[in-house]
Amino acid sequence: MRTMEFKMERPGLVVEGDTVEILERSSPVNYHYIIEPAVAMSGCYFERERLKSTSGIVKQIKQTETGYYVIVAFDEDELPDK
């Protein structure tokens, strides 16, 4: 099970247990992902770290001083340590 963290600007857009659709965006050097419809955004990932899944399940929502973070689980193997 692979997990990925997404930054969400305000609470209540998704809840734990939701199945979410993921949109991939690319630039010349990396990829990032968006929980549709524009709910939250991931950090940047290299080609070797690309997500294969187009949907996942919200496992946790964390609130920190810097905002809300959504942890989504995907039916993929975890990435090997760098």
HELIX and SHEET records of a PDB file:
HELIX    1   1 GLU A   47  GLU A   49  5                                   3    
SHEET    1   A 7 ARG A   2  MET A   8  0                                        
SHEET    2   A 7 ALA A  40  SER A  42 -1                                        
SHEET    3   A 7 TYR A  31  ILE A  35 -1                                        
SHEET    4   A 7 THR A  19  SER A  26 -1                                        
SHEET    5   A 7 SER A  55  THR A  64 -1                                        
SHEET    6   A 7 GLY A  67  PHE A  74 -1                                        
SHEET    7   A 7 ARG A   2  MET A   8 -1                                        
END                                                                             
